[in-house]
Structures are given as structure tokens and as C-alpha cells.
Amino acid sequence: MKTLNKFLGILIVLGLSATSTLMAQQPDLQFYRTNDVKGRNVFETTKADTIPFDGLKVRVGGDFAIEFQGINQTNSLDSLLDLGTNLNLPTANLNLDVQLSDGMRMHLRTYLSARHHNESWVKGGYIQIDKLDFIKPGFAAELMKVVTFRVGLDEINFGDAHFRRTDNARAIFNPFVGNYIMDSFTTEAFIEANAQTNGFIGVLGISNGKLNQSVVVTPTTDNKISFYGKVGYDKQFNDDLRFRITGSWYMNSGLSTGSYLYGGDRAGDRYYNTLISLAEAASGVNATSAFANARFNPRFKQMTAIQINPFLKYQGLELFGIYEIVSNSKDQGSGSYTQTAVEAIYRIGAAEKVFLGGRYNSVNGKATDAATTQKISRINLGGGWFMTDNVVAKLEYVNQQYTEGWTGKYNDAEFKGIMIEAAISF
């Protein structure tokens, strides 16, 4: 046993040393959001051309996260699993960012460990182009001072919430443990143009609306292109005050595409095994129903979604909000859901390494115009500490309730308790 402990100790020291060495050797990349505390509150990457190009560079990074969960759950039927207090399965990402040429870089993220799969698989990736010098030096230089192109199969730039959410193990930008109830995150094949000038932001993009890519056509196939975009304003008025507001939209009329916007996160929900019934557990539930219960997916097929996001930072006070409406077509029943979220964070000290905050999040609406109104609400209270630029520890209390219009296992359902999370990103 002593030999084993000594061996494990050596492995830990070597791992920490290797990580420190790797982080010290990380190159600076152009037009890049750093994967540490300096990337906090960064949305679209800047157009400031401050990093000179001096050849191909490869930045190898990673994310690691583990949670300690102490959640209890109940419903009116007393039919939910009993949840214990213990550690959850750790998650991990491998990130590759490559400076390919002047103004062109590639991003690739692989989920090494996630809730849905034991094996590793590629989450997605894209090429980002901020200069067209690969065509000809100085080609369309004035245009490219304000325009960025992204092409790939990765998360699309719908709304601002996806910049603050946890992406499998990348939890460093999320001030809480969980993401939002109606979690607008999907990985689709896309082409996107982003313009930024004098604080004004404009995004136009198209995707094929598919989470799982395939050329197979069936009698029920009705694939359509998704159209999405964003307009907004983001201004740092002085050292103390920053204000940003954006409005985004997403539209798809296909019956076999477009329904993934709120169900495209294959990494799974952060609140493990919540809202699983005893009957489901006995029969063996699949990954989707087991791991996404704390979130809500309207599953609309012909979808139109609009998300408005205000963001205000004054000294250490930080406010972020969501007002979001998603609706179905008349042919599909005219269903509609509205999500609201308000979070307030106070970051303490000049370095803002300690923070406290709260979030209120609710979803209400109908699956069809004739259906009963349903409502879900969640409260998060907590805080955290950036021990270094790359390491954060968080503590939160969460309470989620299903208060109107729910039947079966969701009737008067509630889960609440404590979550502790430690995360490393570099």
C-alpha cells in the first residue's frame, strides 16, 4: 500500500509539473479567447490585431471538472429515485487551437470524458478567418478589419448565454454549476459572418439544422436550412462601466431538422440523475431521458426562436439576463415557451478572484395552443474562488420546481441541494 501511495504521489507531481510546463509554453494566438480567467466575459473574439504572425503555432489545452452533489428530490407520487451524496463522474476536454496562417486559425474540442459516453469523441471544430491574406497579402484588408468568418461543425453563435455556459468540462466561464433550463446549445454544420465596428455587432449564419450528420434520405426526411443571426451593441465606456445588449434569432421550417437547438448538448446535464423515476430506473432509461431531466427541450420541429441578452458590468457588479421566446408553426400546433433568467454576480477585490451571486431562471408555456400551461423555475445561490487564473472552485445551492401543468413524475416535482465544483481550464 505504501508503494502504491508513493507511486500515485509521483504521478500526481509529474502530472502537475507537465501541466505547468505545457501552460508556460503555450503560444499566443490571433483573435482568440483565452481558456482561463482572462477569457471571462468575452463574447465574440476581438478584431484588435495585436498578435504578429510568425508561423504555424499549436496550442494544446484542456478542461477538467468534478462535482460533489448533495441533492434530494420529491414529487407528488413519491416515484423518484433516492439520490445519495457523493462525487459525480469527472469530465474532461482536450482542446487544440492552431494558428494556420496570418488571420486564420482552427479550433477543435474533443470530449475525453462525458456523461453520455465513456469513450472520447470530437465535439466539433471550426476555422476562423479574420484576414484574407492567404488569397493575396492585403486582400480586402479594409473589409476584414471589421468582419470575421467562421466555418465548421460546432456550436453556432445564437444568443449570448452559450458564451457563459459550461461545455462539458469547461466550467471556468460559468459562475454557477448548472446551465440554463432551456439550454440553447447545439453543434451543427454552419457558415457564419460576424461584423464588429464601434461597438456594434452583426452576425448572419446558416446551418444545416442537424445534430447527427447523415446523407441518408428516408420517406420522412424533410431537411431544411436553419437561418440565424444577431445584432447588438457592446461598449466599454470607461474602466468601471461596460454595457452590452444583443438580440438573436434562429429559424427552421424543416420537419426533420431544427429541433436540436435546446437538445444538442451531448455532454449531459450538470445535475446528475435528477427526475428519474423508479420505473425508468428499473427498465433502464436511455442517455437522453436520464441525463437531461433538469433541462427542458420544447422539441418543436418548425421552430422560431428569439433571445435577448442584456449584460452590465459596473466595477465588481455584473448583471446578465435572458428573455427568450421559442414557438412552433401553426401546422405543428402553435406551441410557445418563454424563458427568463436574471443573474447578479459581485466580484470582490481588484483581481475579482472571489465572487458571490444568484440566478433566477424560469420557463413557461404550452406545447400546443390547446395544451395546458406548464412552468418550471430554478434558483441558484452561490459563489466561487479563482485560486489561480486556471483553477476555480464553486459552491451553489440549487432549487428547481415544476409548479404548473405537469403530470406523471413531473407533477409537483422538486429537487434541491448543494453542489460543489472544482474546474481547471488552460
C-alpha positions as CSV (number, residue, x, y, z in Angstrom):
1,M,0.0,0.0,0.0
2,K,2.9,2.4,0.9
3,T,4.4,1.7,-2.5
4,L,1.2,2.3,-4.3
5,N,0.6,5.6,-2.4
6,K,4.2,6.6,-3.3
7,F,3.6,5.8,-6.9
8,L,0.4,7.7,-7.0
9,G,2.1,10.7,-5.4
10,I,4.8,10.7,-8.0
11,L,2.3,10.5,-10.8
12,I,0.4,13.5,-9.3
13,V,3.6,15.5,-9.0
14,L,4.6,14.6,-12.6
15,G,1.2,15.5,-13.9
16,L,1.2,18.8,-12.2
17,S,4.7,19.5,-13.4
18,A,3.8,18.6,-17.0
19,T,0.7,20.7,-16.9
20,S,2.7,23.7,-15.6
21,T,5.3,23.2,-18.3
22,L,2.7,23.0,-21.0
23,M,0.9,26.1,-19.8
24,A,4.2,28.0,-19.7
25,Q,4.9,27.1,-23.3
26,Q,1.5,28.0,-24.7
27,P,1.8,30.4,-27.7
28,D,-0.3,33.5,-28.1
29,L,-2.9,33.2,-30.9
30,Q,-4.6,35.9,-33.0
31,F,-8.2,36.8,-32.4
32,Y,-8.5,34.2,-29.6
33,R,-10.5,33.9,-26.4
34,T,-8.1,32.5,-23.8
35,N,-9.3,29.5,-21.9
36,D,-8.7,31.0,-18.4
37,V,-9.9,33.8,-16.2
38,K,-8.9,36.3,-18.8
39,G,-11.5,34.9,-21.1
40,R,-14.3,35.6,-18.7
41,N,-17.0,37.9,-20.1
42,V,-15.5,37.6,-23.6
43,F,-18.2,37.1,-26.2
44,E,-17.3,37.3,-29.9
45,T,-13.5,37.4,-30.2
46,T,-12.0,40.9,-30.7
47,K,-10.9,42.4,-34.0
48,A,-7.9,44.0,-32.4
49,D,-4.9,42.8,-34.4
50,T,-2.3,42.7,-31.6
51,I,-0.5,39.4,-32.1
52,P,2.0,39.3,-35.0
53,F,2.0,36.2,-37.2
54,D,5.4,34.4,-37.2
55,G,4.5,30.9,-38.4
56,L,2.3,28.0,-37.6
57,K,1.5,27.6,-33.9
58,V,-0.2,24.8,-32.0
59,R,-1.8,25.5,-28.6
60,V,-2.8,22.3,-26.7
61,G,-5.2,22.9,-23.9
62,G,-7.7,21.0,-21.7
63,D,-10.6,21.3,-19.2
64,F,-11.2,19.2,-16.2
65,A,-14.2,19.3,-13.8
66,I,-15.6,17.3,-10.9
67,E,-18.7,17.9,-8.8
68,F,-19.7,16.9,-5.3
69,Q,-23.5,16.5,-5.4
70,G,-25.9,16.6,-2.4
71,I,-29.4,16.9,-3.9
72,N,-32.7,15.5,-2.8
73,Q,-35.8,15.2,-5.0
74,T,-39.5,14.6,-4.5
75,N,-42.8,14.6,-6.4
76,S,-46.5,14.1,-5.6
77,L,-46.4,10.4,-6.5
78,D,-43.2,9.7,-4.4
79,S,-41.9,7.9,-7.5
80,L,-38.5,9.4,-8.0
81,L,-35.1,7.8,-7.3
82,D,-33.5,8.4,-4.0
83,L,-30.2,10.4,-4.6
84,G,-27.2,10.0,-2.4
85,T,-24.5,12.5,-1.5
86,N,-21.3,11.7,-3.4
87,L,-18.9,12.7,-6.2
88,N,-20.1,12.7,-9.8
89,L,-18.1,11.2,-12.6
90,P,-15.4,13.7,-13.6
91,T,-15.4,15.2,-17.1
92,A,-12.5,16.2,-19.3
93,N,-11.9,18.0,-22.7
94,L,-8.9,18.2,-25.0
95,N,-8.6,21.4,-26.9
96,L,-6.5,22.1,-30.0
97,D,-6.1,25.6,-31.3
98,V,-3.9,26.1,-34.3
99,Q,-2.7,29.3,-35.9
100,L,-2.7,28.2,-39.6
101,S,-1.7,31.5,-41.3
102,D,-2.0,35.2,-40.7
103,G,-5.6,35.8,-39.6
104,M,-6.6,32.1,-39.9
105,R,-6.9,29.7,-37.0
106,M,-8.5,26.3,-36.2
107,H,-10.3,25.2,-33.1
108,L,-11.1,21.5,-32.2
109,R,-12.6,20.2,-29.0
110,T,-12.7,16.6,-28.0
111,Y,-14.8,15.3,-25.1
112,L,-12.4,12.9,-23.3
113,S,-14.9,12.0,-20.6
114,A,-18.6,13.0,-20.6
115,R,-21.8,11.8,-19.0
116,H,-23.2,10.2,-22.1
117,H,-20.2,8.3,-23.3
118,N,-17.2,6.5,-21.7
119,E,-15.2,6.8,-24.9
120,S,-13.7,10.0,-26.3
121,W,-15.3,11.7,-29.3
122,V,-15.0,15.0,-31.2
123,K,-17.5,17.6,-30.0
124,G,-16.8,19.9,-33.0
125,G,-14.5,22.4,-34.6
126,Y,-14.2,25.3,-37.0
127,I,-11.9,27.5,-38.9
128,Q,-12.0,31.2,-38.1
129,I,-10.8,33.7,-40.7
130,D,-10.0,37.3,-39.7
131,K,-7.8,38.1,-42.7
132,L,-7.8,37.1,-46.3
133,D,-4.1,37.3,-46.8
134,F,-4.0,33.6,-47.8
135,I,-5.6,34.8,-51.1
136,K,-3.2,37.8,-51.5
137,P,-1.4,39.9,-49.0
138,G,-3.7,42.8,-48.0
139,F,-6.7,41.3,-49.9
140,A,-9.9,43.1,-48.8
141,A,-8.0,44.4,-45.8
142,E,-10.4,47.2,-45.0
143,L,-13.4,44.8,-45.0
144,M,-11.5,42.3,-42.8
145,K,-10.9,45.0,-40.2
146,V,-14.5,44.5,-39.1
147,V,-15.5,41.1,-40.5
148,T,-14.8,37.6,-39.2
149,F,-15.8,34.4,-40.9
150,R,-16.3,31.0,-39.1
151,V,-16.9,27.7,-40.9
152,G,-17.2,24.3,-39.3
153,L,-19.3,21.9,-37.4
154,D,-19.5,23.3,-33.9
155,E,-21.7,25.5,-31.6
156,I,-23.5,28.2,-33.5
157,N,-23.5,31.8,-32.3
158,F,-27.1,32.1,-31.3
159,G,-27.6,34.2,-28.2
160,D,-25.0,35.2,-25.6
161,A,-25.8,32.5,-23.0
162,H,-23.6,30.0,-24.8
163,F,-20.5,32.1,-24.0
164,R,-21.2,31.8,-20.3
165,R,-22.3,28.2,-20.0
166,T,-20.4,25.0,-19.0
167,D,-19.3,23.0,-22.1
168,N,-18.8,19.5,-20.7
169,A,-15.6,20.1,-18.5
170,R,-15.1,23.8,-19.5
171,A,-16.7,25.3,-16.4
172,I,-14.4,28.2,-15.9
173,F,-16.7,30.8,-17.5
174,N,-19.9,29.8,-15.7
175,P,-20.3,31.4,-12.3
176,F,-22.7,28.6,-11.3
177,V,-22.6,24.8,-11.7
178,G,-25.7,24.3,-13.8
179,N,-26.6,25.8,-17.2
180,Y,-30.0,27.3,-18.1
181,I,-33.2,25.3,-18.0
182,M,-33.9,25.9,-21.8
183,D,-30.3,25.5,-22.8
184,S,-29.8,26.9,-26.3
185,F,-26.7,24.9,-27.4
186,T,-26.3,22.8,-30.5
187,T,-23.4,21.6,-32.7
188,E,-24.4,21.9,-36.4
189,A,-22.6,22.4,-39.7
190,F,-22.5,26.1,-40.3
191,I,-21.2,29.1,-42.1
192,E,-21.2,32.4,-40.3
193,A,-20.2,36.0,-40.8
194,N,-19.6,38.4,-37.9
195,A,-19.1,42.2,-38.2
196,Q,-17.9,44.4,-35.4
197,T,-17.4,48.2,-35.6
198,N,-17.5,51.0,-33.0
199,G,-19.3,48.6,-30.6
200,F,-22.0,47.5,-33.0
201,I,-22.3,43.8,-33.7
202,G,-23.9,41.9,-36.5
203,V,-24.0,38.1,-37.1
204,L,-25.5,36.2,-40.1
205,G,-25.3,32.5,-40.4
206,I,-26.8,29.4,-41.9
207,S,-26.6,25.8,-40.7
208,N,-28.0,22.5,-41.9
209,G,-30.1,22.2,-38.7
210,K,-28.7,18.7,-38.0
211,L,-27.0,17.4,-34.8
212,N,-26.2,14.0,-36.3
213,Q,-24.9,14.4,-39.8
214,S,-26.0,11.9,-42.5
215,V,-26.7,11.8,-46.2
216,V,-29.3,9.1,-45.8
217,V,-32.8,10.1,-47.1
218,T,-35.9,8.4,-45.8
219,P,-39.6,8.8,-46.7
220,T,-40.0,11.1,-43.6
221,T,-37.0,13.3,-44.4
222,D,-37.8,17.0,-44.6
223,N,-34.4,18.7,-44.2
224,K,-34.3,22.5,-44.3
225,I,-31.6,25.0,-43.8
226,S,-31.5,26.9,-40.5
227,F,-31.1,30.7,-40.6
228,Y,-29.8,32.6,-37.6
229,G,-28.3,35.9,-36.7
230,K,-27.6,38.5,-34.0
231,V,-27.5,42.3,-33.7
232,G,-26.2,44.2,-30.7
233,Y,-24.0,46.8,-29.1
234,D,-21.1,46.3,-26.7
235,K,-19.3,49.3,-25.3
236,Q,-16.6,49.7,-22.6
237,F,-17.4,53.3,-21.6
238,N,-14.6,53.6,-19.0
239,D,-12.6,51.5,-16.6
240,D,-15.7,50.9,-14.4
241,L,-18.6,50.6,-16.8
242,R,-19.4,48.2,-19.6
243,F,-22.8,47.6,-21.3
244,R,-23.8,45.1,-23.9
245,I,-27.2,44.2,-25.3
246,T,-27.9,41.7,-28.2
247,G,-30.9,40.2,-29.9
248,S,-30.6,36.8,-31.7
249,W,-32.9,34.7,-33.9
250,Y,-33.0,31.2,-35.2
251,M,-35.5,29.8,-37.8
252,N,-36.0,26.4,-39.3
253,S,-39.1,25.1,-41.1
254,G,-37.9,21.5,-41.7
255,L,-39.7,18.6,-40.0
256,S,-36.5,16.6,-39.6
257,T,-34.2,19.5,-38.8
258,G,-34.1,22.4,-36.5
259,S,-35.4,20.6,-33.4
260,Y,-31.9,20.4,-31.8
261,L,-31.4,24.0,-30.6
262,Y,-32.4,23.1,-27.0
263,G,-31.3,19.4,-27.1
264,G,-28.0,19.5,-28.8
265,D,-25.7,19.2,-25.8
266,R,-24.5,15.6,-25.9
267,A,-22.3,16.1,-22.8
268,G,-25.3,15.9,-20.4
269,D,-26.8,17.9,-17.6
270,R,-24.8,19.0,-14.6
271,Y,-27.4,17.8,-12.0
272,Y,-26.8,14.0,-12.2
273,N,-29.7,11.6,-12.2
274,T,-32.4,14.1,-11.2
275,L,-36.0,13.4,-12.0
276,I,-35.6,9.8,-13.0
277,S,-38.5,7.7,-11.8
278,L,-38.2,4.3,-10.1
279,A,-39.9,2.7,-13.0
280,E,-37.5,4.2,-15.5
281,A,-34.5,3.1,-13.4
282,A,-35.9,-0.4,-13.3
283,S,-36.5,-0.6,-17.0
284,G,-33.2,1.0,-18.0
285,V,-33.6,4.6,-19.2
286,N,-31.6,5.8,-22.2
287,A,-29.0,8.5,-22.0
288,T,-31.2,11.3,-23.3
289,S,-34.0,10.9,-20.8
290,A,-31.7,10.1,-17.9
291,F,-29.3,12.9,-18.3
292,A,-31.3,15.8,-19.5
293,N,-34.2,15.9,-17.0
294,A,-33.1,19.1,-15.2
295,R,-33.3,20.9,-18.6
296,F,-36.3,21.4,-20.9
297,N,-36.4,20.9,-24.6
298,P,-39.6,22.0,-26.3
299,R,-38.9,19.6,-29.2
300,F,-40.5,21.9,-31.8
301,K,-39.9,20.9,-35.3
302,Q,-40.7,24.0,-37.3
303,M,-39.0,26.4,-34.9
304,T,-38.6,30.1,-34.5
305,A,-36.5,31.3,-31.5
306,I,-35.6,34.8,-30.3
307,Q,-33.2,35.5,-27.5
308,I,-32.4,38.9,-26.0
309,N,-29.4,39.3,-23.7
310,P,-28.5,42.4,-21.6
311,F,-25.2,42.5,-19.9
312,L,-23.9,45.2,-17.5
313,K,-20.7,45.3,-15.6
314,Y,-20.0,48.2,-13.2
315,Q,-16.9,47.8,-11.1
316,G,-17.3,44.4,-9.4
317,L,-21.1,44.1,-10.1
318,E,-22.1,42.0,-13.0
319,L,-25.6,41.6,-14.4
320,F,-26.7,39.2,-17.2
321,G,-30.2,38.4,-18.4
322,I,-32.1,36.3,-20.9
323,Y,-35.5,36.9,-22.4
324,E,-36.3,34.2,-24.9
325,I,-39.3,33.0,-26.9
326,V,-39.5,29.9,-28.9
327,S,-42.5,29.0,-31.0
328,N,-43.7,26.3,-33.3
329,S,-45.6,26.7,-36.6
330,K,-49.4,26.8,-36.9
331,D,-49.3,23.5,-38.7
332,Q,-47.4,21.9,-35.7
333,G,-49.9,23.3,-33.1
334,S,-48.7,26.8,-32.4
335,G,-46.9,25.9,-29.3
336,S,-44.8,28.5,-27.5
337,Y,-42.5,28.8,-24.5
338,T,-40.9,31.8,-22.8
339,Q,-37.7,31.7,-20.8
340,T,-36.5,34.4,-18.5
341,A,-33.2,34.5,-16.5
342,V,-31.6,37.1,-14.3
343,E,-28.2,36.6,-12.7
344,A,-26.3,39.0,-10.5
345,I,-22.6,38.4,-9.6
346,Y,-20.4,40.5,-7.4
347,R,-16.7,40.0,-7.9
348,I,-14.6,41.1,-4.9
349,G,-11.3,42.8,-4.9
350,A,-9.1,44.4,-7.7
351,A,-8.4,40.9,-9.2
352,E,-12.0,39.8,-8.8
353,K,-10.9,36.3,-7.9
354,V,-13.7,35.8,-5.3
355,F,-17.3,36.1,-6.3
356,L,-20.9,35.8,-4.9
357,G,-24.1,35.7,-6.8
358,G,-27.6,34.5,-7.5
359,R,-29.6,33.4,-10.6
360,Y,-33.3,33.1,-11.1
361,N,-34.4,31.1,-14.2
362,S,-38.0,30.2,-15.3
363,V,-39.7,28.6,-18.3
364,N,-43.4,28.7,-19.0
365,G,-45.6,28.0,-22.0
366,K,-47.6,25.4,-23.9
367,A,-46.6,22.5,-26.2
368,T,-49.6,23.4,-28.4
369,D,-52.1,26.3,-28.4
370,A,-54.7,23.9,-26.9
371,A,-52.4,22.4,-24.2
372,T,-52.2,23.3,-20.5
373,T,-49.7,25.9,-19.5
374,Q,-46.5,24.5,-17.9
375,K,-44.0,26.2,-15.7
376,I,-40.5,25.4,-14.3
377,S,-38.5,27.6,-12.1
378,R,-35.0,27.4,-10.6
379,I,-33.0,29.4,-8.1
380,N,-29.2,29.2,-7.8
381,L,-27.3,30.9,-5.0
382,G,-23.6,30.6,-4.5
383,G,-20.1,31.8,-5.1
384,G,-16.6,30.8,-6.0
385,W,-12.9,31.4,-5.8
386,F,-10.3,31.6,-8.7
387,M,-7.4,30.0,-6.9
388,T,-5.3,30.8,-10.0
389,D,-6.1,32.1,-13.4
390,N,-6.8,28.5,-14.4
391,V,-8.4,26.9,-11.4
392,V,-11.8,27.7,-9.9
393,A,-13.8,26.2,-7.0
394,K,-17.6,26.9,-6.8
395,L,-20.3,26.2,-4.2
396,E,-24.0,26.6,-5.0
397,Y,-27.4,25.9,-3.6
398,V,-30.0,24.9,-6.3
399,N,-33.8,24.6,-6.1
400,Q,-35.8,23.6,-9.2
401,Q,-39.6,23.3,-9.1
402,Y,-42.3,22.1,-11.6
403,T,-45.2,24.2,-10.5
404,E,-47.9,24.2,-13.2
405,G,-49.3,21.9,-15.8
406,W,-47.2,18.8,-15.2
407,T,-48.3,15.2,-14.9
408,G,-46.6,11.9,-14.1
409,K,-43.2,12.1,-12.5
410,Y,-43.0,15.9,-13.0
411,N,-46.2,16.6,-11.0
412,D,-45.2,18.9,-8.2
413,A,-41.6,17.7,-8.7
414,E,-38.7,19.4,-7.0
415,F,-35.1,18.9,-6.5
416,K,-32.8,20.9,-4.2
417,G,-29.5,20.8,-2.5
418,I,-25.8,21.7,-2.6
419,M,-23.3,21.4,-5.5
420,I,-19.6,21.9,-5.1
421,E,-17.5,22.0,-8.3
422,A,-13.8,22.3,-9.0
423,A,-12.6,23.0,-12.5
424,I,-9.3,23.6,-14.3
425,S,-9.0,25.1,-17.8
426,F,-5.9,26.1,-19.8
